[in-house]
């Protein structure tokens, strides 16, 4: 049994005249078990230094994300969150390292789910609703 990542994407609804509020994405996201990616994201393994040290869960986390986190009954660890820009920087960093020793099609295939998440986040940002990824790991 290995370590897995649990991913939620939230976006900030900025409706005119109302206080911005974080909304849980309706889409379910998965991240493949790539330990070097886990290292870049949060330093879970010592392969690569994380670009952003783990921050814990945000204070304004949505109830849906928080409930899923609590359902892990203490088995969740290294909780963190990243903005779209920060998440993009992590993926680009991993891609550069990975492409040094692997063909492009291999890198694209193993990062397919992470690119899907990033595209969703960028689309949300482009629509004026800033996104963030919230994640944790289990053993």
C-alpha positions in Angstrom: 0.0 0.0 0.0 1.3 3.5 -0.9 0.6 7.1 -0.4 -2.3 8.7 -2.3 -3.3 12.3 -2.9 -6.8 13.6 -2.3 -7.7 16.7 -4.3 -10.5 19.2 -4.1 -10.8 22.3 -6.2 -12.7 25.3 -4.9 -13.3 28.6 -6.7 -14.3 32.0 -5.3 -17.6 33.2 -6.4 -17.5 37.0 -6.8 -21.1 37.8 -7.5 -21.8 41.5 -7.8 -22.9 43.1 -4.6 -22.1 40.0 -2.5 -19.2 39.0 -0.3 -16.8 36.6 -2.1 -17.4 33.0 -1.1 -15.5 29.8 -1.8 -17.6 27.2 -3.7 -16.7 23.5 -4.0 -16.3 22.3 -7.6 -18.8 19.8 -8.6 -16.2 17.9 -10.6 -14.3 15.1 -8.9 -10.5 15.2 -9.4 -7.9 12.5 -9.0 -4.2 12.7 -9.0 -2.0 9.8 -10.0 0.4 8.3 -7.5 3.6 10.1 -8.6 5.8 10.5 -5.6 8.0 13.1 -7.3 4.9 15.3 -7.9 3.9 14.8 -4.2 7.4 16.1 -3.4 7.1 19.2 -5.6 3.6 19.9 -4.2 4.3 19.4 -0.5 7.6 17.7 0.3 5.9 14.4 1.1 8.9 12.6 -0.2 12.4 13.9 -0.4 12.9 13.6 -4.1 12.4 17.3 -4.8 12.2 20.3 -2.5 8.6 21.6 -2.4 8.1 25.0 -4.1 5.6 25.9 -1.3 5.9 24.3 2.1 2.6 22.7 3.3 0.2 25.4 4.7 -2.5 23.2 6.3 -6.1 23.6 5.4 -7.3 27.1 4.7 -9.5 28.8 7.3 -12.3 29.4 4.8 -12.4 25.8 3.5 -15.8 24.7 2.1 -17.9 22.3 4.2 -17.8 19.6 1.5 -13.9 19.6 1.4 -13.6 19.7 5.1 -16.1 16.8 5.6 -14.1 14.7 3.1 -10.9 15.5 5.0 -12.4 14.6 8.4 -13.7 11.3 6.9 -10.1 10.1 6.8 -10.2 9.9 10.6 -6.7 11.1 11.3 -5.1 9.2 8.4 -4.8 12.4 6.3 -1.5 14.2 6.5 0.5 17.1 4.9 -2.6 19.2 4.2 -2.1 22.1 1.9 -3.5 24.4 -0.7 -2.2 26.3 -3.7 -3.5 29.0 -6.1 -3.7 28.3 -9.8 -0.4 30.1 -10.4 1.3 28.2 -7.6 -0.1 24.8 -8.8 1.0 25.6 -12.4 4.5 26.4 -11.2 4.7 23.0 -9.4 3.6 21.1 -12.5 6.0 23.0 -14.8 8.8 22.3 -12.3 8.0 18.6 -12.3 7.7 18.5 -16.1 11.1 20.1 -16.6 12.8 17.5 -14.3 10.9 14.6 -15.9 11.4 15.6 -19.5 15.2 15.5 -19.0 15.0 11.7 -18.9 11.7 10.8 -20.5 10.0 11.3 -23.9 7.4 14.0 -24.0 4.5 11.6 -24.7 5.4 9.7 -21.5 5.4 12.9 -19.4 2.1 14.1 -20.9 0.5 10.7 -20.2 1.5 10.5 -16.5 0.5 14.1 -15.9 -2.8 13.9 -17.7 -4.9 14.2 -14.6 -2.8 17.0 -13.2 -3.1 19.0 -16.5 -6.9 18.4 -16.4 -7.0 20.0 -12.8 -4.8 22.9 -13.9 -7.0 23.6 -17.0 -10.1 23.6 -14.8 -8.5 26.0 -12.4 -7.3 28.3 -15.2 -10.7 28.3 -16.8 -12.2 29.4 -13.5 -9.6 32.1 -13.1 -10.3 33.3 -16.6 -14.0 33.6 -15.7 -13.2 35.9 -12.8 -13.6 33.2 -10.2 -10.1 32.5 -8.7 -9.5 28.9 -8.0 -7.4 27.0 -5.5 -6.5 23.3 -5.1 -6.8 21.8 -1.6 -5.1 18.5 -1.1 -3.8 16.0 1.5 -2.2 12.6 1.5 -2.9 9.3 3.1 -0.8 6.2 3.7 
